[in-house]
Amino acid sequence: MSGVTGLSTSMPVAGVVPAQREEHVRAADLLVRNAKVFTGDPGRPDAGAVAIRDGRVTALGDDHDLAHLVGPETRVVDALGRRVIPGLNDSHLHVIRGGLNYVLELRWDGVRSLRHALAMLREQADRTPKGQWIRVVGGWTAEQFAERRMPTVAELNAAAPDTPVFVLHLYQSALMNRAAVRAAGFTRDTPDPRGGQIVRGRDGEPNGVLLAAPSALILYSTLAKAPALDEADKRTSTRHFLRELNRFGLTSAVDAAGGFQNFPDNYATVVDLARSGELSLRIAYHLFPQTAGQELADLKRWTETVKPGDGDEWLRLNGAGENLTWAAADFENFSEPRPELAEGYETEFEQAVRLLMENGWGFRLHATYDETIRRDLAVFEKLAVEGLFPGDNRWLFDHAETVSTDSLDRIAALGGALSVQNRMSFQGTAFRDRYGAEAAAHTPPVRAMLDRGLTVGAGTDATRVSSYNPWVALHWLVTGRTVGGTALRPAGNPISRETALGLYTRGGARLTGEQDVKGVLREGFYGDLAILSDDYLTVPEAAIPDIEAVLTVVGGRIVYASAEYEGLDEALPPVAPQWSPVAHFGGYQSGAAQASLVAEAVAESERHRRWRVGRGSAPDTPPPFHDPCFAH
């Protein structure tokens, strides 16, 4: 059955009869009908149809109410009774950096068995030309695999004996095969960088394991040694990454900048796509000083040359961060003790905050631990005496896993906000093992944030650790469970599905000051929506991560289409280079296609365990999930 219909004014099509219109009533460009619309608008929470004209919602109602808006050129989409929601907005996504590298990466996002992951790796090794690397960069954790373990360096060597392989695991470690160790230039004489460790064998040679101890800089600086794309392929890569995000119903994202993302050079691709009208995702971006010791000079230069709000509804500057000064940033490796930040970092940090507040700049701050947040708040409270806080500038803390209720009250008093991510989906077990089940049950304390009326946006912090799939994050918000099924949050502290969705729509819009134009489906707001494969509001909780969009609309444009709507979205150039893992495997690996592979992996893993039990090398009762890489 076709889900989209072109209309004439004389023939009833798809259940819609074009009605006589008043001359002053303009027809819609796009009409979504036969839908279960969750608008996100408390004043009108439900509808059966949505009309969009000139990129904005022009009307909501039922099919009969909106029939008079159907004209000869109106594109009518029959939702076939599916759930429609406002477009999702990831409030902390490294979308610019992710787009520049997307087609180079072999994504294990959603892969449910290590056996399948290694098969993908072997196949990609045969396709990768000499001089290129295979990169598995984020979106997975050992806990998601049926085998409940990481790959070994020996398995990487067997899968790709000659092609460099770099596998990043959370903020904790990276695994490299022999070819990658050589390509990175690591030898027995290579010193350990500050905050990191090159693990070595008895002979003193690097054995292929890198540890963040606790800084992840060693992981990212090693990854940066791999070949980069040329400018044309960066453009294609970014377009395909944005399409991949549209696949899950994302229509907006706030780019949190990050390491190895220089302004303006690394922003040139999205600027070019915005100018040519080829962005399929609205992006509000931040600027992040890259060089320690040069932060104040960078911030001063930016405040003199650009300002928040520069751009348009597709690409706009939102502020500074997520770091302002390097010394003020903590680390998020929960397999290591909480880092102690240097004494006296506040002096330079205060200068940075003062500079931004006096020039009308908002900012966001990476802060994992309450100890960091308390020190930052003391600086803000000092500046509040001078009238710089609360002020009109938007500012927020990112992550805030262990923020205390006292700190939340101080944030509220200073006019701040928060952006939370589902890092606990991937690192929750490590956090619980270090800090205990009681602490993990309130990490981060989203309910306490909302109870205080704070603005809270939700996101993923993808792509180098968490997956960019927003439904994995929504699953965590609703259930408090990791991707491996570990329950962290008690049943008595729920976040409803509607509330969680609000954090992914209205919350993100508030963080960028766009709450009057997006985040809900309401007349005059952006025509951004998604038709879902399954009804988020009613499916079993365990099925939430498997939801995708079958149709995504941004500003009235169909930017993603599948199922009955396949082929209705805008054409993209082929993935380049041709050997790209994305060209062969795609991005996120949907669970339904892997059911048989998972069953095989579970059976094989159990046979191996029983064999070890028989040899006396394993206990008869299987142990709980444990990552042996980090038992040191």
C-alpha positions as CSV (number, residue, x, y, z in Angstrom):
1,M,0.0,0.0,0.0
2,S,1.4,3.4,-0.9
3,G,1.7,5.8,2.0
4,V,2.1,9.0,-0.1
5,T,-0.3,10.3,-2.7
6,G,-0.3,13.1,-5.2
7,L,-3.7,14.8,-5.5
8,S,-5.9,16.3,-8.1
9,T,-8.8,18.5,-7.1
10,S,-11.4,16.1,-8.6
11,M,-10.6,12.7,-7.3
12,P,-10.7,11.4,-3.8
13,V,-7.3,9.9,-2.9
14,A,-6.1,8.0,0.3
15,G,-9.3,8.9,2.1
16,V,-9.0,12.6,1.5
17,V,-11.4,14.5,-0.6
18,P,-10.1,17.9,-1.6
19,A,-12.6,20.4,-0.3
20,Q,-13.7,23.8,-1.6
21,R,-11.3,26.3,-0.1
22,E,-11.8,30.0,0.6
23,E,-9.7,32.0,-1.8
24,H,-7.6,33.3,1.0
25,V,-6.8,29.8,2.4
26,R,-3.6,28.5,1.0
27,A,-3.1,24.8,0.5
28,A,-0.6,22.9,2.6
29,D,2.7,21.7,1.1
30,L,2.5,18.5,3.2
31,L,-0.3,16.9,5.0
32,V,0.2,13.9,7.3
33,R,-3.1,12.1,7.9
34,N,-4.5,9.0,9.5
35,A,-2.1,9.4,12.4
36,K,-1.8,9.1,16.1
37,V,-0.1,12.5,16.7
38,F,1.5,13.2,20.1
39,T,2.0,16.9,19.8
40,G,3.9,17.5,23.0
41,D,1.7,20.6,23.5
42,P,-0.2,20.4,26.8
43,G,-2.9,22.7,25.3
44,R,-3.6,20.2,22.5
45,P,-1.8,16.9,23.2
46,D,-3.4,14.8,20.5
47,A,-4.4,15.1,16.8
48,G,-5.1,12.9,13.8
49,A,-3.5,15.0,11.1
50,V,-0.8,17.7,10.7
51,A,-0.5,20.3,7.8
52,I,2.7,22.0,7.0
53,R,3.2,25.0,4.7
54,D,6.4,27.0,4.1
55,G,8.3,24.9,6.5
56,R,5.9,25.5,9.5
57,V,3.0,23.7,11.0
58,T,-0.1,25.5,9.7
59,A,-2.9,23.4,11.2
60,L,-3.6,20.3,13.4
61,G,-6.9,18.4,13.7
62,D,-8.5,15.3,12.3
63,D,-8.6,14.3,8.6
64,H,-11.9,16.1,8.0
65,D,-10.7,19.3,9.7
66,L,-7.7,19.6,7.4
67,A,-9.2,18.4,4.2
68,H,-9.8,21.9,3.0
69,L,-6.0,22.4,3.0
70,V,-5.4,19.8,0.3
71,G,-4.6,21.3,-3.1
72,P,-3.3,20.1,-6.4
73,E,0.3,20.3,-5.2
74,T,-0.2,19.1,-1.7
75,R,1.8,16.0,-0.8
76,V,-0.4,13.7,1.3
77,V,1.2,11.2,3.6
78,D,-1.0,8.4,5.0
79,A,0.6,7.5,8.4
80,L,-1.4,4.3,8.3
81,G,-2.4,4.7,11.9
82,R,1.1,5.0,13.2
83,R,2.4,7.2,16.0
84,V,3.7,10.7,15.0
85,I,5.9,12.7,17.4
86,P,7.7,16.1,17.2
87,G,11.2,15.7,15.7
88,L,13.7,14.6,18.3
89,N,16.5,17.0,19.4
90,D,19.7,15.5,20.8
91,S,21.0,18.2,23.2
92,H,24.5,16.9,23.4
93,L,25.8,15.2,20.2
94,H,29.2,15.6,18.5
95,V,27.5,15.7,15.2
96,I,30.0,17.9,13.3
97,R,33.0,15.7,14.2
98,G,30.9,12.6,13.8
99,G,30.0,13.6,10.3
100,L,33.5,14.2,9.2
101,N,34.5,10.6,10.1
102,Y,31.2,8.6,9.8
103,V,32.0,6.7,6.5
104,L,35.4,5.6,7.8
105,E,34.0,3.8,10.9
106,L,32.8,0.3,11.4
107,R,29.9,0.8,13.8
108,W,29.2,-1.9,16.3
109,D,26.2,0.1,17.6
110,G,23.3,-2.4,18.1
111,V,25.5,-5.5,17.4
112,R,24.4,-8.1,19.8
113,S,27.1,-10.7,19.7
114,L,30.9,-10.5,19.6
115,R,30.9,-13.3,17.1
116,H,29.0,-11.1,14.6
117,A,31.2,-8.0,15.5
118,L,34.4,-10.0,14.7
119,A,32.8,-11.4,11.5
120,M,32.2,-7.8,10.4
121,L,35.8,-6.9,11.2
122,R,37.2,-9.8,9.2
123,E,35.0,-8.9,6.2
124,Q,36.0,-5.3,6.4
125,A,39.7,-6.2,6.5
126,D,39.3,-7.8,3.1
127,R,37.8,-4.6,1.7
128,T,40.1,-2.0,3.3
129,P,43.0,-0.8,1.0
130,K,46.6,-0.7,2.1
131,G,47.4,2.3,4.2
132,Q,43.9,2.7,5.7
133,W,42.7,1.7,9.1
134,I,39.6,-0.1,10.4
135,R,38.1,2.0,13.2
136,V,35.5,0.9,15.6
137,V,34.8,4.1,17.4
138,G,32.1,4.2,20.1
139,G,28.5,3.1,20.3
140,W,29.1,-0.3,21.9
141,T,30.0,-1.9,25.2
142,A,31.0,-5.5,26.1
143,E,27.8,-5.8,28.1
144,Q,25.6,-5.7,25.0
145,F,27.2,-8.8,23.5
146,A,25.7,-12.3,24.1
147,E,29.2,-13.4,25.1
148,R,29.4,-10.6,27.7
149,R,33.0,-9.8,27.0
150,M,35.3,-7.6,24.9
151,P,37.3,-8.9,22.0
152,T,40.9,-9.8,22.7
153,V,44.0,-8.4,20.9
154,A,44.6,-11.9,19.6
155,E,41.2,-11.9,18.0
156,L,41.9,-8.6,16.3
157,N,45.2,-9.9,15.0
158,A,43.5,-13.1,13.6
159,A,40.7,-11.1,12.0
160,A,43.0,-8.5,10.4
161,P,46.6,-9.6,10.4
162,D,47.8,-6.9,8.0
163,T,45.3,-4.0,8.3
164,P,45.5,-1.6,11.2
165,V,42.6,-2.0,13.6
166,F,41.7,0.5,16.3
167,V,38.8,-0.4,18.6
168,L,37.7,2.2,21.1
169,H,35.9,1.0,24.2
170,L,34.0,3.8,26.1
171,Y,36.2,6.3,27.9
172,Q,38.3,3.5,29.3
173,S,40.5,1.8,26.7
174,A,41.4,1.0,23.1
175,L,42.5,-2.2,21.6
176,M,44.9,-2.3,18.6
177,N,46.2,-5.1,16.5
178,R,49.9,-5.5,15.7
179,A,49.5,-3.6,12.4
180,A,47.9,-0.6,14.2
181,V,50.6,-0.5,16.9
182,R,53.1,-0.2,14.1
183,A,51.1,2.3,12.2
184,A,50.7,4.5,15.3
185,G,54.5,4.4,15.8
186,F,54.4,2.8,19.3
187,T,57.5,1.1,20.4
188,R,59.1,-0.1,23.7
189,D,60.7,3.4,23.9
190,T,57.4,5.3,23.5
191,P,56.7,7.0,26.9
192,D,53.3,6.9,28.5
193,P,51.5,10.2,28.0
194,R,50.2,12.1,31.1
195,G,47.0,10.5,32.2
196,G,47.3,7.5,30.0
197,Q,49.0,4.1,29.8
198,I,50.5,2.1,26.9
199,V,50.2,-1.4,28.3
200,R,53.3,-3.6,27.6
201,G,54.2,-7.2,27.7
202,R,57.0,-8.9,29.6
203,D,59.4,-7.9,26.8
204,G,58.5,-4.2,27.2
205,E,56.8,-4.0,23.8
206,P,53.3,-2.5,23.5
207,N,50.8,-5.3,23.5
208,G,48.0,-3.4,21.8
209,V,46.0,-2.1,24.9
210,L,45.7,1.6,25.7
211,L,44.2,2.7,29.0
212,A,42.7,6.0,29.9
213,A,44.2,6.5,33.4
214,P,42.0,8.5,33.7
215,S,42.3,10.9,30.7
216,A,41.0,9.6,27.3
217,L,43.5,11.9,25.5
218,I,45.7,8.9,24.7
219,L,42.8,7.2,23.0
220,Y,41.8,10.2,20.9
221,S,45.3,11.3,20.0
222,T,46.1,7.8,18.8
223,L,42.9,7.7,16.7
224,A,43.9,11.0,15.2
225,K,46.9,9.3,13.6
226,A,44.7,7.4,11.2
227,P,44.2,8.8,7.6
228,A,41.4,11.5,7.2
229,L,39.0,12.0,4.4
230,D,39.5,14.6,1.7
231,E,37.2,17.6,1.6
232,A,34.7,16.1,-1.0
233,D,34.4,12.9,1.0
234,K,33.9,14.8,4.3
235,R,30.9,16.5,2.6
236,T,29.4,13.2,1.5
237,S,30.2,11.6,4.9
238,T,28.4,14.3,6.7
239,R,25.3,14.1,4.6
240,H,25.1,10.3,5.1
241,F,25.6,10.8,8.9
242,L,22.8,13.3,9.0
243,R,20.6,10.9,7.1
244,E,21.5,8.2,9.6
245,L,20.3,10.5,12.4
246,N,17.1,11.3,10.5
247,R,16.6,7.5,10.4
248,F,15.8,7.6,14.1
249,G,13.5,10.7,14.0
250,L,16.2,13.2,14.8
251,T,15.5,16.6,13.3
252,S,17.7,18.8,15.5
253,A,21.0,18.5,17.5
254,V,23.1,20.7,19.7
255,D,26.8,20.2,18.8
256,A,28.9,20.2,21.9
257,A,32.1,20.7,20.0
258,G,35.0,18.7,21.6
259,G,38.6,17.9,21.2
260,F,40.1,17.8,17.7
261,Q,37.4,20.1,16.4
262,N,39.0,23.4,15.5
263,F,37.0,26.5,14.6
264,P,36.5,27.5,11.8
265,D,38.3,24.8,9.9
266,N,36.4,21.7,11.1
267,Y,33.1,23.6,10.8
268,A,33.6,24.3,7.1
269,T,31.7,21.3,5.8
270,V,28.5,22.0,7.7
271,V,28.7,25.6,6.8
272,D,29.0,24.7,3.1
273,L,26.1,22.3,3.4
274,A,24.0,24.9,5.1
275,R,24.7,27.5,2.4
276,S,23.7,25.0,-0.3
277,G,20.5,24.0,1.5
278,E,21.7,20.4,2.0
279,L,21.5,20.0,5.7
280,S,18.8,17.6,6.8
281,L,19.2,18.3,10.5
282,R,19.1,21.6,12.4
283,I,22.4,22.2,14.2
284,A,23.1,24.7,17.0
285,Y,26.9,24.6,17.6
286,H,29.4,25.5,20.3
287,L,33.0,26.6,20.2
288,F,35.6,24.8,22.3
289,P,39.2,26.2,22.9
290,Q,41.6,23.4,21.8
291,T,44.9,24.4,23.2
292,A,45.7,24.5,26.9
293,G,47.2,27.9,27.8
294,Q,45.5,29.6,24.8
295,E,41.9,29.3,26.0
296,L,41.4,33.0,27.0
297,A,42.9,34.2,23.8
298,D,40.6,32.0,21.7
299,L,37.5,33.0,23.6
300,K,38.4,36.7,23.3
301,R,38.9,36.4,19.6
302,W,35.6,34.7,19.1
303,T,33.6,37.2,21.2
304,E,35.1,39.9,18.9
305,T,34.3,38.2,15.6
306,V,31.1,36.1,16.0
307,K,28.1,36.1,18.4
308,P,25.5,33.6,19.6
309,G,22.6,33.5,17.3
310,D,24.6,34.0,14.2
311,G,23.3,31.8,11.4
312,D,19.7,30.7,10.6
313,E,17.2,28.1,11.6
314,W,19.4,25.3,10.1
315,L,22.8,26.2,11.5
316,R,23.5,28.7,14.2
317,L,26.1,29.5,16.9
318,N,24.8,28.8,20.4
319,G,27.7,29.6,22.7
320,A,31.0,28.4,24.1
321,G,32.0,25.0,25.6
322,E,31.8,22.2,26.6
323,N,35.2,23.2,27.9
324,L,36.1,26.8,28.6
325,T,39.5,26.0,30.2
326,W,41.2,22.6,30.1
327,A,42.1,22.7,33.8
328,A,38.5,22.9,34.8
329,A,37.4,19.7,33.0
330,D,37.0,16.4,34.9
331,F,37.1,12.9,33.3
332,E,34.3,10.4,32.9
333,N,36.1,7.1,33.1
334,F,34.1,5.3,35.8
335,S,36.6,2.4,35.9
336,E,39.1,4.8,37.4
337,P,38.8,6.8,40.6
338,R,37.4,10.3,40.4
339,P,40.2,12.7,39.3
340,E,41.3,15.5,41.6
341,L,41.4,18.7,39.6
342,A,44.3,21.1,40.1
343,E,44.3,23.6,42.9
344,G,43.7,27.1,41.7
345,Y,42.1,26.4,38.3
346,E,39.4,28.8,39.4
347,T,41.5,31.9,38.6
348,E,41.7,31.3,34.9
349,F,38.2,29.8,34.8
350,E,36.7,32.9,36.4
351,Q,38.3,35.1,33.7
352,A,36.8,32.9,31.0
353,V,33.3,33.0,32.5
354,R,33.5,36.8,33.1
355,L,34.6,37.4,29.5
356,L,31.6,35.4,28.1
357,M,29.0,36.8,30.5
358,E,30.1,40.4,29.8
359,N,29.9,39.8,26.1
360,G,26.4,38.1,26.1
361,W,27.7,34.6,25.4
362,G,26.1,31.5,26.9
363,F,28.2,28.4,27.6
364,R,28.0,24.8,28.5
365,L,30.4,23.0,30.9
366,H,31.5,19.4,30.9
367,A,31.2,18.3,34.6
368,T,30.8,14.7,35.6
369,Y,31.2,15.0,39.4
370,D,29.6,17.1,42.0
371,E,33.0,18.0,43.3
372,T,33.7,19.8,40.0
373,I,30.2,21.4,39.9
374,R,30.6,22.8,43.4
375,R,33.8,24.5,42.6
376,D,32.4,26.0,39.4
377,L,29.3,27.2,41.2
378,A,31.5,29.0,43.7
379,V,33.0,31.0,40.9
380,F,29.5,31.8,39.5
381,E,28.3,32.9,42.9
382,K,31.2,35.3,43.2
383,L,30.3,36.8,39.9
384,A,26.7,37.0,40.9
385,V,27.6,39.6,43.5
386,E,28.6,41.8,40.5
387,G,25.3,41.1,38.8
388,L,26.6,38.8,36.1
389,F,24.4,35.9,37.2
390,P,21.6,35.0,36.7
391,G,21.7,37.3,33.7
392,D,20.1,36.7,30.4
393,N,22.8,34.3,29.0
394,R,21.9,30.6,28.7
395,W,24.3,28.4,30.5
396,L,24.3,24.8,31.6
397,F,26.1,21.9,33.0
398,D,26.6,18.8,30.9
399,H,26.5,15.2,32.2
400,A,26.3,16.0,36.0
401,E,26.1,12.3,36.9
402,T,26.8,12.8,40.7
403,V,25.4,16.3,41.1
404,S,23.9,16.8,44.6
405,T,20.5,18.3,45.5
406,D,22.3,21.2,47.1
407,S,24.1,21.9,43.9
408,L,20.9,21.7,41.9
409,D,19.4,24.3,44.2
410,R,22.4,26.6,43.5
411,I,22.1,26.0,39.8
412,A,18.5,27.0,39.9
413,A,19.3,30.1,41.9
414,L,21.9,31.2,39.3
415,G,19.6,30.6,36.3
416,G,21.4,27.5,35.0
417,A,20.1,24.4,33.2
418,L,21.3,20.8,32.6
419,S,21.9,18.5,29.7
420,V,21.9,14.8,30.7
421,Q,23.0,11.9,28.5
422,N,22.7,8.1,28.7
423,R,26.3,7.4,29.5
424,M,25.0,5.1,32.2
425,S,23.5,2.9,29.5
426,F,27.1,2.0,28.6
427,Q,29.0,2.6,31.7
428,G,26.4,2.0,34.4
429,T,27.9,-1.3,35.5
430,A,31.3,0.2,36.0
431,F,29.8,3.1,38.0
432,R,27.8,0.7,40.2
433,D,30.8,-1.5,40.9
434,R,32.9,1.5,42.0
435,Y,30.3,3.7,43.8
436,G,27.6,1.2,44.8
437,A,24.0,0.4,43.8
438,E,22.5,3.3,45.9
439,A,24.6,5.9,44.1
440,A,24.0,4.3,40.7
441,A,20.2,4.5,41.3
442,H,20.3,8.3,41.2
443,T,22.9,8.9,38.6
444,P,22.2,11.4,37.3
445,P,19.3,12.5,39.4
446,V,16.9,13.5,36.6
447,R,13.8,13.4,38.8
448,A,15.4,15.8,41.3
449,M,16.3,18.1,38.5
450,L,12.7,18.2,37.2
451,D,11.2,18.5,40.6
452,R,13.1,21.8,41.0
453,G,11.7,23.1,37.7
454,L,15.1,23.2,36.1
455,T,15.3,23.1,32.3
456,V,16.7,19.7,31.3
457,G,17.6,18.5,27.9
458,A,18.5,14.9,27.0
459,G,21.0,13.5,24.6
460,T,23.6,10.8,23.9
461,D,27.1,12.3,23.9
462,A,27.7,10.2,20.8
463,T,29.6,9.2,18.8
464,R,32.9,8.2,20.5
465,V,31.3,6.5,23.5
466,S,27.5,6.2,23.4
467,S,25.5,5.3,20.4
468,Y,23.8,8.1,18.5
469,N,20.5,6.1,18.6
470,P,18.1,8.3,20.7
471,W,15.8,5.4,21.5
472,V,18.6,3.7,23.5
473,A,18.8,6.9,25.5
474,L,15.0,7.1,25.9
475,H,14.9,3.5,27.0
476,W,17.5,4.3,29.7
477,L,15.5,7.4,30.8
478,V,12.3,5.3,31.1
479,T,13.7,2.1,32.6
480,G,17.0,2.9,34.2
481,R,18.5,-0.1,32.5
482,T,21.9,-0.5,30.8
483,V,22.2,-1.8,27.2
484,G,23.0,-5.2,28.8
485,G,19.8,-5.1,30.8
486,T,21.3,-4.3,34.3
487,A,18.7,-2.4,36.4
488,L,20.2,0.6,38.0
489,R,17.3,2.7,39.0
490,P,14.6,1.4,41.4
491,A,11.1,1.1,40.2
492,G,9.9,3.8,42.6
493,N,11.8,6.6,40.8
494,P,10.2,6.5,37.3
495,I,10.5,8.9,34.4
496,S,7.3,8.6,32.3
497,R,7.6,8.1,28.6
498,E,5.9,11.4,27.9
499,T,8.4,13.2,30.3
500,A,11.4,11.5,28.7
501,L,10.2,12.5,25.3
502,G,9.8,16.1,26.5
503,L,13.4,16.1,27.5
504,Y,14.3,15.1,23.9
505,T,12.1,17.7,22.3
506,R,11.1,20.7,24.4
507,G,14.1,20.4,26.7
508,G,16.6,20.7,23.9
509,A,14.7,23.6,22.3
510,R,14.9,25.5,25.6
511,L,18.7,25.0,25.8
512,T,19.1,26.9,22.5
513,G,16.5,29.5,23.1
514,E,14.2,28.0,20.4
515,Q,11.3,27.0,22.6
516,D,9.0,29.3,20.7
517,V,9.6,27.6,17.3
518,K,10.4,24.0,18.0
519,G,10.0,21.1,20.4
520,V,6.2,20.7,20.0
521,L,3.8,20.4,17.1
522,R,1.8,23.6,17.2
523,E,0.7,26.1,14.6
524,G,3.6,28.4,13.7
525,F,6.3,26.0,14.9
526,Y,8.8,24.3,12.6
527,G,7.3,21.5,10.6
528,D,9.6,18.9,12.2
529,L,8.1,15.4,12.9
530,A,8.7,11.7,12.7
531,I,6.4,8.8,11.9
532,L,7.5,5.9,14.0
533,S,7.9,2.2,13.2
534,D,6.3,1.3,16.6
535,D,4.3,3.3,19.1
536,Y,6.8,4.6,21.6
537,L,3.9,5.3,24.1
538,T,2.6,1.7,24.2
539,V,5.3,-0.8,23.1
540,P,6.9,-3.0,25.8
541,E,9.8,-1.2,27.5
542,A,12.3,-3.7,26.1
543,A,11.2,-2.8,22.5
544,I,11.9,0.9,22.9
545,P,15.6,0.7,21.6
546,D,14.4,-1.0,18.4
547,I,12.1,1.9,17.4
548,E,13.1,3.8,14.2
549,A,11.4,6.4,12.1
550,V,9.7,5.3,8.9
551,L,9.4,8.9,7.8
552,T,11.2,12.0,9.1
553,V,10.2,15.5,8.1
554,V,12.3,18.7,8.7
555,G,10.8,22.0,7.8
556,G,8.3,20.2,5.6
557,R,11.0,18.3,3.7
558,I,11.0,14.5,3.7
559,V,14.6,13.8,4.8
560,Y,14.2,10.1,5.6
561,A,11.8,7.5,4.3
562,S,11.6,3.7,4.6
563,A,9.0,0.9,4.6
564,E,5.9,2.1,2.6
565,Y,7.6,5.4,2.0
566,E,10.9,4.2,0.7
567,G,12.3,6.4,-2.1
568,L,10.4,9.6,-1.1
569,D,13.3,11.2,0.6
570,E,16.0,13.3,-1.1
571,A,18.6,11.4,-3.1
572,L,22.1,11.3,-1.6
573,P,25.4,10.8,-3.5
574,P,26.8,7.3,-3.1
575,V,29.0,6.6,0.0
576,A,32.6,7.4,-0.8
577,P,35.2,5.9,-0.6
578,Q,33.7,2.7,-2.0
579,W,35.5,0.5,0.6
580,S,33.7,2.4,3.4
581,P,32.3,0.1,6.1
582,V,29.1,2.2,5.9
583,A,28.8,1.4,2.2
584,H,28.7,-2.3,3.0
585,F,27.2,-2.6,6.5
586,G,25.3,0.6,7.0
587,G,25.3,2.3,10.4
588,Y,23.4,1.2,13.4
589,Q,22.7,-2.6,13.2
590,S,19.0,-3.2,13.9
591,G,18.3,-6.0,16.4
592,A,15.7,-7.9,14.4
593,A,18.1,-8.8,11.7
594,Q,20.5,-10.3,14.2
595,A,18.2,-12.7,16.2
596,S,19.7,-15.9,14.7
597,L,23.2,-14.6,15.0
598,V,22.7,-13.9,18.7
599,A,21.2,-17.3,19.3
600,E,24.2,-18.9,17.7
601,A,26.6,-16.8,19.7
602,V,24.8,-17.6,23.0
603,A,25.0,-21.3,22.2
604,E,28.6,-21.2,21.3
605,S,29.5,-19.2,24.4
606,E,27.7,-21.7,26.6
607,R,29.4,-24.6,25.0
608,H,32.8,-23.0,25.6
609,R,31.9,-22.2,29.2
610,R,30.8,-25.8,29.8
611,W,34.1,-27.0,28.2
612,R,36.0,-24.8,30.7
613,V,33.9,-26.1,33.6
614,G,34.8,-29.7,32.6
615,R,38.5,-28.8,32.6
616,G,38.2,-27.2,36.1
617,S,39.2,-23.8,34.8
618,A,35.8,-22.1,35.4
619,P,33.2,-22.2,38.1
620,D,30.0,-24.2,37.5
621,T,27.9,-21.1,38.2
622,P,28.5,-18.3,35.6
623,P,29.9,-15.1,37.2
624,P,28.2,-11.7,36.8
625,F,29.3,-9.5,34.0
626,H,32.9,-8.4,34.5
627,D,35.3,-6.6,32.2
628,P,38.8,-8.1,32.9
629,C,40.5,-5.3,31.1
630,F,39.9,-3.0,34.1
631,A,40.6,-5.2,37.0
632,H,44.1,-3.7,37.6
